[in-house]
Amino acid sequence: MTNMFVANDSGRRRLYETVAELDYPYKVKVSKGNRRSLEQNAYLWGVVYPTILDQGGLGEQGWRGEDLHEYFLGEYHGWKTLEGFGRKRMKPLQRSSGKSVSEFMEYLDYVIQKAAELGIVVPDSA
């Protein structure tokens, strides 16, 4: 059973009342909410990236979803150049895992818009 509570006085009171009514043993986890949703993440990896790989012909060239993810994160947030062993490589300045629901939606919109500019139509769902 998963319950979500808003972090205001009413939400805190409901959380306390719910926990107080539980028969033990239970494990209760309290964490900061509003992170990207599992549905958003599933859509990105299960629909958006596979569509770009397929329609863009990148899959045939050896690209993977992870490659697209690195590329789009870097293009969206900017790049940092790392040097080591006599080589340079680029790394995105930010990752997507800590984004809020609305921040992740903006990132999704960016990726879908970039795909559209290449003539790739990403469906709204699977």
Phi and psi in degrees as GROMACS dihedral restraints (atoms count N, CA, C in turn):
[ dihedral_restraints ]
;  ai    aj    ak    al  type     phi  dphi    fc
    3     4     5     6     1  -120.4    20    10
    4     5     6     7     1   125.0    20    10
    6     7     8     9     1  -118.5    20    10
    7     8     9    10     1   141.6    20    10
    9    10    11    12     1  -114.5    20    10
   10    11    12    13     1   136.2    20    10
   12    13    14    15     1  -126.9    20    10
   13    14    15    16     1   137.4    20    10
   15    16    17    18     1   -76.9    20    10
   16    17    18    19     1   141.0    20    10
   18    19    20    21     1   -83.2    20    10
   19    20    21    22     1    60.4    20    10
   21    22    23    24     1  -123.3    20    10
   22    23    24    25     1  -179.1    20    10
   24    25    26    27     1   -58.9    20    10
   25    26    27    28     1   -42.4    20    10
   27    28    29    30     1   -63.9    20    10
   28    29    30    31     1   -44.1    20    10
   30    31    32    33     1   -64.1    20    10
   31    32    33    34     1   -40.8    20    10
   33    34    35    36     1   -64.1    20    10
   34    35    36    37     1   -41.1    20    10
   36    37    38    39     1   -64.1    20    10
   37    38    39    40     1   -44.5    20    10
   39    40    41    42     1   -63.0    20    10
   40    41    42    43     1   -40.1    20    10
   42    43    44    45     1   -62.1    20    10
   43    44    45    46     1   -48.0    20    10
   45    46    47    48     1   -60.0    20    10
   46    47    48    49     1   -45.9    20    10
   48    49    50    51     1   -63.2    20    10
   49    50    51    52     1   -40.6    20    10
   51    52    53    54     1   -64.8    20    10
   52    53    54    55     1   -46.1    20    10
   54    55    56    57     1   -65.6    20    10
   55    56    57    58     1   -40.0    20    10
   57    58    59    60     1   -63.7    20    10
   58    59    60    61     1   -27.8    20    10
   60    61    62    63     1   -85.4    20    10
   61    62    63    64     1    -8.7    20    10
   63    64    65    66     1   -71.9    20    10
   64    65    66    67     1   142.2    20    10
   66    67    68    69     1   -82.3    20    10
   67    68    69    70     1   134.9    20    10
   69    70    71    72     1   -83.7    20    10
   70    71    72    73     1   158.5    20    10
   72    73    74    75     1   -90.6    20    10
   73    74    75    76     1   140.4    20    10
   75    76    77    78     1  -135.7    20    10
   76    77    78    79     1   149.8    20    10
   78    79    80    81     1  -105.2    20    10
   79    80    81    82     1   125.3    20    10
   81    82    83    84     1  -113.7    20    10
   82    83    84    85     1   127.7    20    10
   84    85    86    87     1  -116.8    20    10
   85    86    87    88     1   127.0    20    10
   87    88    89    90     1  -115.3    20    10
   88    89    90    91     1   125.2    20    10
   90    91    92    93     1  -142.9    20    10
   91    92    93    94     1   161.8    20    10
   93    94    95    96     1   -67.6    20    10
   94    95    96    97     1   128.1    20    10
   96    97    98    99     1   -93.3    20    10
   97    98    99   100     1  -166.9    20    10
   99   100   101   102     1    72.0    20    10
  100   101   102   103     1    21.9    20    10
  102   103   104   105     1   -79.8    20    10
  103   104   105   106     1   164.1    20    10
  105   106   107   108     1   -47.9    20    10
  106   107   108   109     1   148.2    20    10
  108   109   110   111     1   -86.1    20    10
  109   110   111   112     1   159.0    20    10
  111   112   113   114     1   -63.4    20    10
  112   113   114   115     1   -34.5    20    10
  114   115   116   117     1   -64.4    20    10
  115   116   117   118     1   -42.1    20    10
  117   118   119   120     1   -61.7    20    10
  118   119   120   121     1   -46.0    20    10
  120   121   122   123     1   -64.5    20    10
  121   122   123   124     1   -41.7    20    10
  123   124   125   126     1   -63.9    20    10
  124   125   126   127     1   -38.1    20    10
  126   127   128   129     1   -65.3    20    10
  127   128   129   130     1   -43.7    20    10
  129   130   131   132     1   -60.1    20    10
  130   131   132   133     1   -50.6    20    10
  132   133   134   135     1   -83.1    20    10
  133   134   135   136     1   -27.0    20    10
  135   136   137   138     1   -97.2    20    10
  136   137   138   139     1   -18.5    20    10
  138   139   140   141     1  -125.1    20    10
  139   140   141   142     1   -56.5    20    10
  141   142   143   144     1   -62.8    20    10
  142   143   144   145     1   -59.2    20    10
  144   145   146   147     1   -63.8    20    10
  145   146   147   148     1   -44.7    20    10
  147   148   149   150     1   -60.1    20    10
  148   149   150   151     1   -36.2    20    10
  150   151   152   153     1   -64.8    20    10
  151   152   153   154     1   -44.0    20    10
  153   154   155   156     1   -64.4    20    10
  154   155   156   157     1   -42.7    20    10
  156   157   158   159     1   -61.4    20    10
  157   158   159   160     1   -43.0    20    10
  159   160   161   162     1   -73.4    20    10
  160   161   162   163     1   -57.9    20    10
  162   163   164   165     1   -69.1    20    10
  163   164   165   166     1   -29.7    20    10
  165   166   167   168     1   -85.1    20    10
  166   167   168   169     1    -6.3    20    10
  168   169   170   171     1    71.8    20    10
  169   170   171   172     1    10.4    20    10
  171   172   173   174     1   -73.8    20    10
  172   173   174   175     1   -31.3    20    10
  174   175   176   177     1   -59.9    20    10
  175   176   177   178     1   -37.5    20    10
  177   178   179   180     1   -68.1    20    10
  178   179   180   181     1   -20.8    20    10
  180   181   182   183     1   -94.3    20    10
  181   182   183   184     1     4.9    20    10
  183   184   185   186     1    96.2    20    10
  184   185   186   187     1     2.1    20    10
  186   187   188   189     1   -71.5    20    10
  187   188   189   190     1   149.8    20    10
  189   190   191   192     1  -125.2    20    10
  190   191   192   193     1   169.7    20    10
  192   193   194   195     1   -57.2    20    10
  193   194   195   196     1   -39.4    20    10
  195   196   197   198     1   -61.7    20    10
  196   197   198   199     1   -36.4    20    10
  198   199   200   201     1   -65.8    20    10
  199   200   201   202     1   -45.0    20    10
  201   202   203   204     1   -61.1    20    10
  202   203   204   205     1   -41.1    20    10
  204   205   206   207     1   -61.1    20    10
  205   206   207   208     1   -47.1    20    10
  207   208   209   210     1   -60.1    20    10
  208   209   210   211     1   -46.2    20    10
  210   211   212   213     1   -60.3    20    10
  211   212   213   214     1   -52.6    20    10
  213   214   215   216     1   -67.6    20    10
  214   215   216   217     1   -35.9    20    10
  216   217   218   219     1   -62.1    20    10
  217   218   219   220     1   -42.5    20    10
  219   220   221   222     1   -66.6    20    10
  220   221   222   223     1   -41.1    20    10
  222   223   224   225     1   -67.3    20    10
  223   224   225   226     1   -33.9    20    10
  225   226   227   228     1   -77.7    20    10
  226   227   228   229     1   -45.3    20    10
  228   229   230   231     1  -100.5    20    10
  229   230   231   232     1   -15.8    20    10
  231   232   233   234     1   100.8    20    10
  232   233   234   235     1   168.1    20    10
  234   235   236   237     1  -118.4    20    10
  235   236   237   238     1   152.2    20    10
  237   238   239   240     1  -120.7    20    10
  238   239   240   241     1   135.0    20    10
  240   241   242   243     1   -95.7    20    10
  241   242   243   244     1   126.6    20    10
  243   244   245   246     1  -108.7    20    10
  244   245   246   247     1   142.3    20    10
  246   247   248   249     1  -122.8    20    10
  247   248   249   250     1   138.2    20    10
  249   250   251   252     1  -173.6    20    10
  250   251   252   253     1   145.5    20    10
  252   253   254   255     1    55.8    20    10
  253   254   255   256     1    33.6    20    10
  255   256   257   258     1    75.7    20    10
  256   257   258   259     1    12.8    20    10
  258   259   260   261     1  -128.5    20    10
  259   260   261   262     1   158.8    20    10
  261   262   263   264     1  -115.9    20    10
  262   263   264   265     1   144.6    20    10
  264   265   266   267     1  -142.4    20    10
  265   266   267   268     1   156.3    20    10
  267   268   269   270     1  -106.9    20    10
  268   269   270   271     1   144.2    20    10
  270   271   272   273     1  -134.7    20    10
  271   272   273   274     1   138.3    20    10
  273   274   275   276     1   -61.6    20    10
  274   275   276   277     1   145.6    20    10
  276   277   278   279     1   -68.7    20    10
  277   278   279   280     1   -28.4    20    10
  279   280   281   282     1  -136.8    20    10
  280   281   282   283     1   155.9    20    10
  282   283   284   285     1  -101.2    20    10
  283   284   285   286     1   173.6    20    10
  285   286   287   288     1   -99.2    20    10
  286   287   288   289     1   -12.4    20    10
  288   289   290   291     1   -64.0    20    10
  289   290   291   292     1   -27.8    20    10
  291   292   293   294     1   -95.4    20    10
  292   293   294   295     1     5.5    20    10
  294   295   296   297     1   -71.6    20    10
  295   296   297   298     1   147.2    20    10
  297   298   299   300     1   -75.3    20    10
  298   299   300   301     1   172.0    20    10
  300   301   302   303     1   -57.1    20    10
  301   302   303   304     1   -46.1    20    10
  303   304   305   306     1   -71.4    20    10
  304   305   306   307     1   -37.8    20    10
  306   307   308   309     1   -64.4    20    10
  307   308   309   310     1   -40.2    20    10
  309   310   311   312     1   -67.3    20    10
  310   311   312   313     1   -35.9    20    10
  312   313   314   315     1   -62.8    20    10
  313   314   315   316     1   -40.7    20    10
  315   316   317   318     1   -63.4    20    10
  316   317   318   319     1   -39.9    20    10
  318   319   320   321     1   -64.3    20    10
  319   320   321   322     1   -45.7    20    10
  321   322   323   324     1   -57.4    20    10
  322   323   324   325     1   -45.2    20    10
  324   325   326   327     1   -58.9    20    10
  325   326   327   328     1   -40.7    20    10
  327   328   329   330     1   -61.5    20    10
  328   329   330   331     1   -49.0    20    10
  330   331   332   333     1   -62.4    20    10
  331   332   333   334     1   -44.3    20    10
  333   334   335   336     1   -64.9    20    10
  334   335   336   337     1   -38.7    20    10
  336   337   338   339     1   -65.3    20    10
  337   338   339   340     1   -42.3    20    10
  339   340   341   342     1   -63.4    20    10
  340   341   342   343     1   -39.5    20    10
  342   343   344   345     1   -63.2    20    10
  343   344   345   346     1   -43.4    20    10
  345   346   347   348     1   -61.0    20    10
  346   347   348   349     1   -37.2    20    10
  348   349   350   351     1   -63.2    20    10
  349   350   351   352     1   -22.4    20    10
  351   352   353   354     1   -96.4    20    10
  352   353   354   355     1     6.5    20    10
  354   355   356   357     1    83.7    20    10
  355   356   357   358     1    14.6    20    10
  357   358   359   360     1   -98.0    20    10
  358   359   360   361     1   125.4    20    10
  360   361   362   363     1  -101.0    20    10
  361   362   363   364     1   114.8    20    10
  363   364   365   366     1   -94.5    20    10
  364   365   366   367     1   123.7    20    10
  366   367   368   369     1   -68.4    20    10
  367   368   369   370     1   157.2    20    10
  369   370   371   372     1   -67.8    20    10
  370   371   372   373     1   -26.9    20    10
  372   373   374   375     1  -152.3    20    10
  373   374   375   376     1   176.0    20    10
